[in-house]
Amino acid sequence: MKRLRFNQQEIVFAVFALLFVVFSIFLNGFLTAENMLTLLQNVAVLGILGLAMAIVVIGRGIDISLIAALAVPPGLVLQMVQNGHSLPFSLLIAVLITIAFGLVNGWLIAYAEVPSLFATLATGLLLAGLGQAALFQLDVVQWSSGMNGFERLGQGTILGIPTSIVMFAIACIVVAVLLRQTRWGAYIYAIGDNPYAARVTGIPSRPIIVLQYVIAALIGCFAGLVMAASVNSMPTRVFNSTLIYDVILVVVLGGIGLSGGRGGVLNVIIGTLLIGTMLNGMTIMDISYAGQNLIKGVVLLLAVITDSFLNPRNEETAQQGDI
C-alpha cells in the first residue's frame, strides 16, 4: 500500500478548516454576517499584500517596504484630493511615485547588490518618514467629497460578493497569469531556483529583479487603495504595525519556500485564509496586542523551521541574493 503523503499547503488548508469549525462552534460572534464581512475585508488586503510578497520571495528576495507602499501613495491620493486636486491626477501621481519606489528597490538589490532585507528596510523607512514629515498633515488622512464613489472599491458588492474580495480575486488571476503564463514569470522562477545558472543561460537577471520589486510596490499600492476605500481613511502609521509579519506568515505558512523558485498563488490563498481566521479569532477572544504578537511570533518561528526542512538550502541554492 502506498503511504499517504501530504504537502504543506494541504496541511495548512486542513488546519484552516479545523480552526474555522472550532471558532464557529465555540466562539460567540465569530460566525455572524458582520464578522464575516470584517474577516473578508481584512483577508482581502492581507491576501493582496501576500501576492506582492510571493512574487519577491519566489525570486529569492524579500520586501520589508511593502507596508510603506501600502500607506504612503494611497494616503497621498487622499491628501491631494482633500487639498483640491482631482482624483485621476492624484492617482497618477501615486502610481508614478510607487513605480519610482519599486525602481529604487530593484536597482539597489539588482545592481548595487545590497541584500534585499536591508535595502527594503531602509527604503521603507525612508518613504514612511517622507510621508509623515512632508506629505501628510495628520497621521490619519481622512476621506473627502472628491473621493465619493471610490469607496465602492472596498465597500461595495458585485453579485453579492464584497468588492474587496473581488479585487483580491482579480489580483490572484493577474499574478497567476504573470507567474505561470508569461516568460517573465518563468524567469522569476529560474532566478529564484538558481540565480547564477539563470544568468549563465542568458536570462536578464538584473532587469527581472527590478521588475519584481516594481510589481510588488504596485500591488502594495493597490492593496492600500482597497484598504482606504474599506475604512474611508488611511491610517499612515500602519507602517509601524506588525502587518509586515502577517504578510510574511501568509507566504511562509502557505508553502512558498524562502529559498526561492517554489510556490504560487494557491499557496498565498491558503496562507491568507489561515492567518486571517487566526487573527480574527484572537481579536474576538480579546487577546491583548502583546499576546497576539507572541502567538504570531511562535507560529512564524515554527513556519520558518518547517520551511528549512521542506526546502533545505545546499551549496547550489545558497547563492548571493538570499534573504
C-alpha distance (Angstrom), angle and dihedral (degrees) to the residues before:
residue distance angle dihedral
M1 . . .
K2 3.76 . .
R3 3.76 116.7 .
L4 3.78 115.5 -118.1
R5 3.80 110.1 -114.7
F6 3.77 124.3 -170.8
N7 3.78 126.7 -165.9
Q8 3.78 124.2 -139.9
Q9 3.79 96.9 -97.8
E10 3.82 91.8 53.2
I11 3.80 91.1 50.3
V12 3.82 92.1 47.6
F13 3.82 91.5 49.0
A14 3.81 90.1 51.0
V15 3.82 90.0 50.5
F16 3.82 90.1 49.9
A17 3.82 92.3 50.5
L18 3.81 91.6 48.3
L19 3.81 92.5 46.7
F20 3.81 91.6 48.6
V21 3.82 92.1 51.0
V22 3.82 93.1 47.0
F23 3.83 92.5 48.5
S24 3.80 90.9 46.7
I25 3.82 92.1 53.3
F26 3.79 102.9 37.9
L27 3.82 105.6 24.6
N28 3.80 115.6 79.1
G29 3.79 112.7 -139.0
F30 3.79 95.9 17.9
L31 3.79 100.0 102.9
T32 3.79 96.9 47.7
A33 3.79 128.6 118.5
E34 3.81 92.3 -118.0
N35 3.81 93.9 50.0
M36 3.80 93.0 43.9
L37 3.82 89.0 53.8
T38 3.81 90.4 50.2
L39 3.79 90.7 46.6
L40 3.80 92.7 50.2
Q41 3.81 93.0 48.7
N42 3.80 92.2 49.6
V43 3.79 91.9 44.6
A44 3.81 90.7 51.1
V45 3.81 94.9 57.0
L46 3.80 92.3 41.3
G47 3.79 91.1 48.3
I48 3.80 94.2 49.6
L49 3.80 89.7 51.5
G50 3.80 88.4 47.4
L51 3.80 89.6 57.3
A52 3.80 90.5 53.5
M53 3.79 92.1 48.8
A54 3.82 91.2 46.0
I55 3.81 92.8 58.2
V56 3.80 90.3 53.9
V57 3.81 96.2 42.7
I58 3.81 92.6 48.2
G59 3.81 86.0 55.3
R60 3.81 89.4 52.2
G61 3.79 100.7 -101.4
I62 3.78 141.3 93.3
D63 3.81 132.3 -133.8
I64 3.80 115.2 -148.4
S65 3.83 89.9 168.0
L66 3.82 94.4 69.9
I67 3.81 93.3 101.7
A68 3.80 90.6 54.3
A69 3.82 88.3 53.9
L70 3.81 87.9 48.3
A71 3.80 94.5 52.0
V72 3.80 111.3 30.3
P73 3.85 108.1 47.8
P74 3.86 94.1 41.1
G75 3.80 89.4 43.7
L76 3.81 88.6 51.9
V77 3.82 89.3 53.8
L78 3.80 90.6 56.2
Q79 3.81 92.0 44.1
M80 3.82 94.5 49.2
V81 3.81 93.1 47.6
Q82 3.80 88.6 48.1
N83 3.81 88.0 53.2
G84 3.80 92.3 53.6
H85 3.81 105.0 -91.8
S86 3.79 120.6 132.4
L87 3.80 119.9 -99.7
P88 3.86 95.6 -120.8
F89 3.81 91.9 50.7
S90 3.80 91.5 47.2
L91 3.80 91.3 50.0
L92 3.81 90.8 49.5
I93 3.82 91.9 52.6
A94 3.81 90.8 47.8
V95 3.80 92.0 50.8
L96 3.81 92.3 48.5
I97 3.81 91.1 50.1
T98 3.81 89.9 48.4
I99 3.81 92.4 51.2
A100 3.80 90.9 47.9
F101 3.80 89.4 49.3
G102 3.80 91.7 51.2
L103 3.81 90.9 47.6
V104 3.80 91.3 53.4
N105 3.81 90.9 50.0
G106 3.79 92.1 47.7
W107 3.80 94.7 45.9
L108 3.81 92.7 50.1
I109 3.80 91.5 50.5
A110 3.81 101.5 36.5
Y111 3.81 102.7 35.2
A112 3.81 106.7 18.5
E113 3.83 87.6 39.4
V114 3.79 94.3 -138.5
P115 3.84 109.6 161.9
S116 3.80 108.7 -99.0
L117 3.80 93.9 -123.9
F118 3.81 93.6 58.6
A119 3.80 96.5 36.3
T120 3.80 95.1 53.3
L121 3.80 92.7 40.6
A122 3.80 89.6 56.2
T123 3.81 96.6 43.2
G124 3.80 91.7 45.6
L125 3.79 91.2 53.9
L126 3.81 89.6 46.1
L127 3.81 94.7 51.9
A128 3.81 93.9 42.9
G129 3.81 91.1 48.0
L130 3.80 91.3 48.3
G131 3.78 90.5 52.5
Q132 3.78 95.0 49.2
A133 3.81 94.7 42.1
A134 3.80 102.4 40.8
L135 3.79 115.0 6.2
F136 3.80 108.1 44.7
Q137 3.76 128.4 58.0
L138 3.83 94.2 -162.6
D139 3.80 134.9 22.7
V140 3.81 89.4 -115.9
V141 3.80 112.6 48.1
Q142 3.80 107.6 -149.3
W143 3.78 130.1 -139.5
S144 3.80 117.9 -103.9
S145 3.79 136.9 -163.0
G146 3.81 91.1 -99.7
M147 3.81 88.3 66.9
N148 3.80 93.8 56.8
G149 3.79 110.5 136.3
F150 3.79 93.9 20.4
E151 3.82 90.4 88.5
R152 3.80 87.9 75.6
L153 3.81 86.4 77.7
G154 3.80 88.2 73.3
Q155 3.80 107.0 15.2
G156 3.80 107.1 37.0
T157 3.79 129.9 86.4
I158 3.79 133.7 -129.8
L159 3.81 113.7 -156.7
G160 3.79 87.7 -18.8
I161 3.81 93.5 -52.8
P162 3.84 116.9 118.4
T163 3.80 110.1 -105.9
S164 3.79 91.8 -128.0
I165 3.80 90.0 61.4
V166 3.81 89.9 47.6
M167 3.82 88.4 52.7
F168 3.80 89.7 51.2
A169 3.81 90.2 49.5
I170 3.81 91.7 49.9
A171 3.81 90.3 49.1
C172 3.83 89.6 50.1
I173 3.80 91.3 52.6
V174 3.80 93.4 47.5
V175 3.81 93.6 48.3
A176 3.82 92.3 44.3
V177 3.81 90.4 53.2
L178 3.81 91.0 46.7
L179 3.80 94.1 50.5
R180 3.80 100.3 38.3
Q181 3.80 106.7 26.4
T182 3.80 106.0 37.5
R183 3.78 135.4 69.0
W184 3.81 89.5 -124.8
G185 3.80 89.9 58.7
A186 3.79 91.5 50.3
Y187 3.79 89.0 50.8
I188 3.83 91.1 51.6
Y189 3.81 90.9 54.2
A190 3.81 91.6 45.6
I191 3.81 92.6 50.8
G192 3.79 91.0 47.0
D193 3.79 92.2 49.4
N194 3.81 95.8 49.3
P195 3.82 119.7 -15.1
Y196 3.81 95.4 -168.2
A197 3.79 93.8 49.9
A198 3.81 89.6 47.3
R199 3.79 91.1 53.1
V200 3.80 92.5 47.7
T201 3.80 91.4 53.2
G202 3.81 90.6 56.6
I203 3.82 100.8 -100.2
P204 3.85 109.7 150.8
S205 3.80 91.8 -121.6
R206 3.79 100.1 174.4
P207 3.83 96.9 50.5
I208 3.82 90.1 45.6
I209 3.80 91.0 52.2
V210 3.81 89.2 51.1
L211 3.80 89.0 49.1
Q212 3.82 90.7 53.1
Y213 3.79 92.6 57.5
V214 3.81 94.1 43.9
I215 3.82 90.6 52.4
A216 3.81 91.2 45.4
A217 3.82 91.3 51.7
L218 3.82 92.0 48.6
I219 3.81 91.5 49.8
G220 3.82 89.2 48.2
C221 3.82 90.0 52.4
F222 3.80 89.9 48.9
A223 3.82 90.0 52.1
G224 3.81 88.7 51.4
L225 3.81 92.0 52.9
V226 3.82 90.2 50.9
M227 3.80 89.8 48.2
A228 3.82 93.1 48.5
A229 3.80 91.4 48.3
S230 3.82 90.1 49.8
V231 3.83 95.4 54.9
N232 3.85 100.2 24.2
S233 3.80 91.9 -122.4
M234 3.78 142.9 55.6
P235 3.81 117.3 -120.9
T236 3.80 96.9 -155.4
R237 3.81 93.2 -167.8
V238 3.80 88.1 70.2
F239 3.82 82.1 99.4
N240 3.81 87.7 73.5
S241 3.80 92.6 53.8
T242 3.80 128.3 92.7
L243 3.81 92.4 -107.1
I244 3.80 92.6 116.3
Y245 3.81 89.2 60.5
D246 3.79 90.0 52.8
V247 3.81 88.6 53.6
I248 3.80 91.9 50.3
L249 3.81 88.7 48.1
V250 3.80 90.1 54.1
V251 3.80 91.8 52.8
V252 3.80 98.8 42.5
L253 3.81 96.6 40.8
G254 3.78 90.9 46.1
G255 3.79 89.7 61.2
I256 3.81 105.3 -103.3
G257 3.79 104.2 145.3
L258 3.79 116.3 -124.5
S259 3.82 88.1 -143.8
G260 3.83 87.8 69.8
G261 3.78 136.9 -124.2
R262 3.81 96.6 73.7
G263 3.79 138.4 92.6
G264 3.77 136.9 29.8
V265 3.78 147.3 -158.7
L266 3.82 95.0 -51.4
N267 3.80 89.6 59.6
V268 3.81 90.0 54.1
I269 3.82 92.6 49.9
I270 3.81 92.7 50.9
G271 3.81 93.4 45.6
T272 3.81 90.8 47.6
L273 3.80 92.7 52.5
L274 3.80 92.2 51.8
I275 3.80 97.9 44.5
G276 3.82 93.5 41.6
T277 3.80 91.8 51.8
M278 3.80 92.6 45.2
L279 3.82 93.4 50.4
N280 3.81 92.2 45.9
G281 3.80 91.9 50.0
M282 3.81 92.9 48.9
T283 3.81 90.1 50.3
I284 3.83 92.0 52.4
M285 3.81 90.1 47.4
D286 3.82 86.5 55.1
I287 3.78 93.2 -125.2
S288 3.79 108.6 174.3
Y289 3.78 121.0 -105.5
A290 3.80 89.8 -111.4
G291 3.80 90.5 49.6
Q292 3.79 91.8 50.7
N293 3.80 90.7 50.5
L294 3.80 89.9 50.5
I295 3.81 91.9 52.3
K296 3.81 92.4 45.3
G297 3.79 90.4 48.8
V298 3.80 91.8 53.2
V299 3.83 91.8 46.7
L300 3.82 91.7 48.2
L301 3.80 91.5 48.9
L302 3.81 91.2 50.7
A303 3.80 90.4 46.9
V304 3.82 92.7 51.6
I305 3.82 91.4 47.8
T306 3.80 89.9 49.0
D307 3.80 90.6 49.3
S308 3.81 91.1 51.7
F309 3.81 88.9 57.4
L310 3.81 96.9 42.1
N311 3.81 95.4 42.0
P312 3.82 105.7 28.3
R313 3.78 119.8 -174.5
N314 3.77 121.6 -130.4
E315 3.78 135.9 174.5
E316 3.81 91.1 -73.5
T317 3.78 96.4 49.9
A318 3.81 98.1 37.8
Q319 3.79 94.5 82.9
Q320 3.78 130.9 140.6
G321 3.77 111.8 -74.4
D322 3.79 96.2 50.8
I323 3.77 118.0 138.1
